[in-house]
């Protein structure tokens, strides 16, 4: 699980190195990753189960949300620092729980209310440096990061509805396939160039950051609980921040680090609440 989060934490570095428009980066990432995810899905659920997507609505909406959340996330990385983008991105699970309370009438427990407040406080701390004149963090970058977070939340919400009918690995496979279809038009309308180095980086993001990381994620659940996996998944943004500092010299501000910790605490509390509800 830790290896999976380390792999996902390094994806912003590859997105920056590729220097491609975010929809193009997403397209090639899923294009190179999908075949391996299909093999993984066949291993876990079998061909007959995989080829039966009905009911399809929630899978389709989750696939669109996945596409938009990645597009906005990788765009945010290009226009602001990695710390701001990834910290605000992980505010997404809080959006998911808010949507579940409003639309699915899930109970607003004390734990959920506190975790939401904690995460909101963390987001405010993360955004605060942008109001300083000397800061290189722009409100535009923050807005794009929050849009990525919103669609991350919608992804969790629609995936939650889809899991009532389908296995998670099956949903993931269809989400990637839908992402290819969703981002394909951008290939014909956006200008970009591919050299050998960029193609190799894209292949790595497809095979390693998508297929291998997903395999490690699902395989880890054979040895640890879902709540433990949820806690460990919040290592992802901190790996991303550490790597961006080592490779690009992007030093996070103290308020960003503190804000990230608060968002992580809020997200972990939400995840543990959901796991406790499933086990009860």
C-alpha positions in Angstrom: 0.0 0.0 0.0 2.8 2.4 0.8 4.5 1.5 -2.5 1.2 2.3 -4.3 1.0 5.7 -2.6 4.6 6.5 -3.4 4.0 5.7 -7.0 0.9 7.9 -7.1 2.8 10.6 -5.3 5.3 10.7 -8.1 2.8 11.2 -10.9 2.9 15.1 -10.7 6.6 14.9 -11.5 5.9 12.9 -14.6 3.1 15.3 -15.7 5.5 18.2 -15.4 8.3 16.4 -17.2 6.0 15.5 -20.1 5.0 19.2 -20.6 1.8 18.1 -22.4 -1.7 19.7 -22.2 -3.4 18.0 -19.3 -6.2 16.3 -21.5 -3.4 14.9 -23.7 -1.5 13.6 -20.7 -4.6 11.9 -19.3 -5.4 10.3 -22.7 -2.0 8.7 -23.1 -1.8 7.7 -19.5 -5.1 5.7 -19.7 -4.3 4.5 -23.2 -1.1 2.8 -22.1 -2.6 1.7 -18.7 -5.9 0.2 -19.8 -4.7 -3.0 -21.3 -2.9 -4.0 -18.1 -5.9 -3.0 -16.0 -8.1 -5.2 -18.2 -5.8 -8.1 -17.5 -6.0 -7.3 -13.8 -9.7 -7.1 -13.9 -10.0 -10.5 -15.7 -7.8 -12.0 -13.0 -10.0 -10.7 -10.2 -13.6 -11.0 -11.6 -13.4 -13.0 -14.8 -14.5 -12.3 -18.4 -18.2 -12.8 -18.0 -18.5 -10.4 -15.1 -16.3 -7.8 -16.8 -18.4 -7.8 -20.0 -21.6 -7.0 -18.1 -21.6 -3.3 -17.3 -25.4 -3.0 -16.5 -26.5 -0.8 -14.8 -24.2 1.6 -16.6 -25.3 5.1 -15.6 -23.2 5.4 -12.4 -20.2 3.8 -14.1 -20.5 6.3 -17.0 -20.8 9.3 -14.7 -17.9 8.1 -12.6 -15.8 7.8 -15.8 -16.6 11.3 -16.8 -15.7 12.6 -13.3 -12.4 10.6 -13.4 -11.5 12.3 -16.7 -12.3 15.8 -15.5 -10.7 15.4 -12.1 -7.4 14.3 -13.7 -7.6 17.0 -16.4 -8.0 19.8 -13.8 -5.5 18.2 -11.5 -2.7 18.0 -14.0 -3.6 21.4 -15.3 -3.3 22.8 -11.7 0.1 21.3 -11.4 1.2 23.2 -14.5 0.0 26.6 -13.3 0.7 26.4 -9.6 3.1 24.6 -7.2 2.7 20.9 -6.6 2.0 21.4 -2.8 -1.0 23.6 -3.4 -2.4 21.3 -6.1 -2.1 18.0 -4.3 -3.2 19.3 -0.9 -6.4 20.9 -2.2 -6.9 17.9 -4.4 -7.2 15.7 -1.3 -10.1 17.8 -0.1 -12.1 15.7 -2.6 -13.3 13.0 -0.1 -14.9 15.7 2.0 -16.9 16.7 -1.1 -17.9 13.1 -1.5 -19.3 12.8 2.1 -21.1 16.2 1.7 -22.8 14.9 -1.5 -23.7 11.6 0.3 -25.3 13.5 3.2 -27.3 15.8 0.8 -28.4 13.4 -1.9 -28.2 9.9 -0.4 -29.5 11.1 3.0 -26.6 9.5 4.9 -26.6 10.5 8.5 -24.5 13.6 9.4 -22.8 12.1 12.5 -20.6 14.1 14.9 -17.5 12.5 13.4 -18.4 13.5 9.8 -19.3 17.1 10.9 -16.0 17.4 12.8 -13.9 15.9 10.0 -15.5 18.3 7.5 -14.8 21.3 9.7 -11.2 20.1 10.2 -10.7 19.7 6.4 -12.2 23.1 5.6 -9.8 24.7 8.1 -6.9 22.9 6.4 -8.1 24.2 3.0 -8.2 27.8 4.4 -4.7 27.5 5.7 -3.5 26.1 2.3 -5.2 29.0 0.4 -4.0 31.7 2.8 -0.5 32.3 1.3 -2.1 33.2 -2.0 -3.3 36.5 -0.5 0.3 37.6 0.2 1.8 39.8 -2.5 5.1 38.0 -2.4 3.5 34.6 -3.0 3.7 32.7 -6.3 0.4 30.9 -5.5 -2.4 32.4 -7.7 -6.1 32.4 -7.1 -6.5 30.9 -10.6 -4.3 28.0 -9.6 -6.3 27.5 -6.4 -9.6 27.6 -8.4 -8.4 24.9 -10.8 -7.1 22.8 -7.8 -10.5 23.1 -6.1 -12.2 22.1 -9.4 -10.0 19.0 -9.5 -11.0 18.3 -5.9 -14.7 18.8 -6.7 -14.6 16.2 -9.5 -12.5 13.9 -7.3 -15.4 14.2 -4.8 -17.9 13.5 -7.6 -15.8 10.5 -8.7 -16.0 9.1 -5.2 -19.8 9.8 -5.0 -20.6 8.2 -8.4 -18.2 5.3 -7.7 -20.0 4.8 -4.3 -23.3 4.4 -6.2 -21.7 2.1 -8.8 -20.3 -0.3 -6.1 -23.8 -1.2 -5.2 -23.9 -3.2 -8.4 -20.3 -3.8 -9.5 -16.8 -4.7 -8.1 -14.4 -1.8 -7.7 -11.8 -3.2 -10.1 -14.6 -3.6 -12.8 -15.7 0.0 -12.2 -12.0 1.2 -12.5 -11.6 -0.7 -15.8 -14.7 1.0 -17.3 -13.7 4.4 -15.9 -10.4 4.2 -17.8 -12.1 3.1 -21.0 -14.6 6.0 -20.7 -11.6 8.4 -20.1 -10.1 7.3 -23.4 -13.3 8.1 -25.2 -13.8 11.4 -23.3 -10.2 12.7 -23.9 -9.8 11.5 -27.5 -11.3 14.6 -29.1 -8.6 16.7 -27.4 -6.0 14.8 -29.4 -7.3 16.4 -32.6 -7.8 19.9 -31.3 -4.9 20.6 -29.0 -1.3 21.2 -30.3 1.3 19.0 -28.8 4.5 17.1 -29.8 5.8 13.7 -28.8 9.4 12.8 -28.7 11.0 9.6 -27.6 11.5 10.7 -24.0 7.9 11.9 -23.6 6.6 8.6 -25.0 8.7 6.6 -22.6 7.4 8.8 -19.7 3.8 8.3 -20.8 4.3 4.5 -21.0 5.7 4.5 -17.5 2.7 6.5 -16.2 0.4 4.1 -17.9 2.0 0.9 -16.8 3.5 1.9 -13.4 1.3 4.7 -12.1 -2.0 3.2 -13.4 -1.8 -0.6 -13.7 0.9 -1.5 -11.2 -0.3 1.0 -8.6 -3.8 -0.3 -8.9 -2.6 -3.9 -8.6 -0.6 -3.0 -5.4 -3.7 -1.2 -4.0 -6.1 -4.2 -4.5 -3.4 -6.7 -3.5 -2.7 -4.8 -0.3 -6.3 -5.3 0.8 -5.6 -9.0 1.2 -3.3 -8.1 4.0 -4.6 -4.9 5.6 -8.0 -3.5 6.3 -9.8 -0.8 4.2 -9.4 1.7 7.1 -5.7 1.1 7.2 -5.5 1.5 3.4 -7.4 4.8 3.7 -5.0 6.1 6.3 -1.9 5.1 4.2 -3.4 6.6 1.1 -2.9 10.1 2.6 0.9 9.5 2.3 0.3 10.3 -1.4 0.3 14.1 -1.2 3.2 14.2 1.2 5.3 12.0 -1.2 4.3 14.3 -4.0 5.4 17.4 -2.0 8.7 15.8 -1.0 9.5 14.7 -4.5 8.7 18.1 -6.0 11.0 19.7 -3.5 13.8 17.2 -4.2 13.5 17.4 -8.0 12.2 20.9 -8.8 13.1 22.7 -5.6 9.5 23.6 -4.8 9.6 24.2 -1.1 6.2 24.0 0.6 5.2 26.8 3.0 4.6 26.0 6.6 0.9 27.0 6.3 0.6 24.5 3.4 2.1 21.7 5.4 -0.2 22.4 8.4 -3.2 22.7 6.1 -2.3 19.4 4.4 -2.1 17.7 7.8 -5.6 19.0 8.7 -7.1 17.9 5.4 -5.5 14.5 5.8 -6.9 14.2 9.3 -10.4 15.2 8.0 -10.2 12.7 5.1 -9.0 9.9 7.3 -11.8 10.5 9.8 -14.3 10.3 6.9 -12.7 7.1 5.5 -12.8 5.5 8.9 -16.4 6.5 9.4 -17.4 4.9 6.1 -15.5 1.7 7.0 -17.1 1.5 10.4 -20.6 1.9 8.8 -19.8 -0.9 6.3 -18.7 -3.3 9.1 -21.6 -2.6 11.4 
